[in-house]
């Protein structure tokens, strides 16, 4: 047996030890390892309860939270809103009306009112002639949807809601709330917007 045959015979066991199938002995070979049971993190996060602030709430707590929000956001407290809250007697399940008609609501005013919607729900929310703009309307409608703040909504005579405001209103209308069969949006232009949004089925609009 010549030297070439001897060298081939010696290389054969090494090739068997590092077969292509097991991936060992090759440059750049990759391995997959799994953590032990002790190293696996598992668990679940409970969804937030939108009404966790409403449990056993008092008028004084609502007023304090709203005033603190206005101070933090550097916006004017709305006397008409404060007066109505002070006069509320039964805070559950839904108060008949929150009337803000004619009050000027900018974005910060709307953000401050979230402290109200966290704690109170209404049958009618009257926002007629409140000078809502795109930012304020978008934020407000998102809150109304999240907290299910009103079964009837009046947004008449607000001409500057903008595209995002209308989109937030449409999204709010899509959501189905248990026990709520209809909502009033007293703004004919909303019908025009819905006519360009065929993806919003099953929502009834009523105009008195």
Order of alpha helices (4+ residues) and beta strands (2+ residues): alpha-alpha-alpha-beta-alpha-alpha-beta-alpha-beta-alpha-alpha
